[in-house]
């Protein structure tokens, strides 16, 4: 039998991530939206599900259950006893107080253990709590997120505008009080990178674009200025967007020196995915509508985009002071 002409040395080494998010049987949110793209980007992904639903809640009807904190800790005990180690941990949607406390214990233990061994684990925390003034988790998770951030072990955090306001208990309506809020956030929580996934122009006194425009804002201790990216809003309802974005961002930030360019690449991939999703359906996504199935992110169809390094957006630099 002839030998295979494969150069083993040319096969790239994988990185490992513990991905703690929601799970749905059908559709693409949480772990379903982030696992496949990370695998395509050469990550070995270990998945821990915080909920197990038939489909995402936007359908108006779903079945399933939420994991308890004890169940997650038992799973983690199994991982720890087997000696598994990770290069990163990615945390997303957690429904309740007890479960979030458990997630915090898991991530803290991973970080501290790595530090004791002279290693580093990147923790990207997406504090999924709500959007546009609507809270969709238990209110008592807010102080838990604050305590997790106060551990000063989180490397990257990706709130939207509403979630940043919840974490700081401070309304944001202008660039000036955004600057103040971000400065306070860095000082209080010692987070290296804050990537605000969505700021709504019509909620600001001094951002251009009105209701058709959102902005992504990057505030990093490695950047002297805030970096804004202006994004045209797509007239449809999508789910899993933040989950896919955070996975792409984790990959880029941990492999690139320039944080703003990393965010630009992740946003550009997202633009392509949403364009494909929008143009492969004839319906508009509306919460509770039976046609929501047609508006699921085209995660598999877009597999060739994830490794691309295009940068579609022009960065807008604004002084932090």
HUZI-V552731 format. One record per residue. N is the residue number from 1. SS is DSSP state (~ for helix, > for strand, _ for the rest). Layout:
# HUZI-V552731
N;SS
N;SS
This chain:
# HUZI-V552731
1;_
2;_
3;_
4;_
5;_
6;_
7;_
8;~
9;~
10;~
11;_
12;_
13;_
14;_
15;>
16;>
17;>
18;>
19;>
20;>
21;>
22;>
23;>
24;>
25;_
26;_
27;_
28;_
29;_
30;~
31;~
32;~
33;~
34;~
35;~
36;~
37;~
38;~
39;~
40;~
41;_
42;_
43;>
44;>
45;>
46;>
47;>
48;>
49;>
50;>
51;>
52;>
53;>
54;_
55;_
56;_
57;~
58;~
59;~
60;_
61;_
62;_
63;_
64;>
65;>
66;>
67;_
68;_
69;~
70;~
71;~
72;~
73;~
74;~
75;~
76;~
77;~
78;~
79;~
80;~
81;~
82;_
83;_
84;_
85;_
86;_
87;_
88;>
89;>
90;>
91;>
92;_
93;_
94;_
95;_
96;_
97;~
98;~
99;~
100;~
101;~
102;~
103;~
104;~
105;~
106;~
107;~
108;~
109;~
110;~
111;~
112;~
113;~
114;~
115;~
116;~
117;_
118;_
119;_
120;_
121;_
122;>
123;>
124;>
125;>
126;_
127;_
128;_
129;_
130;>
131;>
132;_
133;_
134;>
135;>
136;_
137;_
138;_
139;~
140;~
141;~
142;~
143;~
144;~
145;~
146;~
147;~
148;~
149;~
150;~
151;_
152;_
153;_
154;_
155;_
156;>
157;>
158;_
159;_
160;_
161;~
162;~
163;~
164;~
165;~
166;~
167;~
168;~
169;_
170;_
171;_
172;_
173;_
174;_
175;~
176;~
177;~
178;~
179;~
180;~
181;~
182;~
183;~
184;~
185;~
186;~
187;~
188;~
189;~
190;_
191;_
192;_
193;>
194;>
195;>
196;>
197;>
198;>
199;>
200;>
201;~
202;~
203;~
204;_
205;_
206;_
207;_
208;_
209;_
210;~
211;~
212;~
213;>
214;>
215;>
216;>
217;>
218;>
219;>
220;>
221;_
222;_
223;_
224;_
225;>
226;>
227;>
228;>
229;>
230;>
231;>
232;>
233;_
234;_
235;_
236;_
237;_
238;_
239;_
240;_
241;~
242;~
243;~
244;~
245;~
246;~
247;~
248;~
249;~
250;~
251;~
252;~
253;~
254;_
255;_
256;_
257;_
258;_
259;~
260;~
261;~
262;~
263;~
264;~
265;~
266;~
267;~
268;~
269;~
270;~
271;~
272;~
273;~
274;~
275;~
276;~
277;~
278;~
279;~
280;_
281;_
282;_
283;_
284;_
285;_
286;_
287;_
288;_
289;_
290;~
291;~
292;~
293;~
294;~
295;~
296;_
297;_
298;_
299;_
300;_
301;_
302;_
303;~
304;~
305;~
306;_
307;_
308;_
309;_
310;_
311;_
312;_
313;_
314;_
315;_
316;>
317;>
318;>
319;>
320;_
321;_
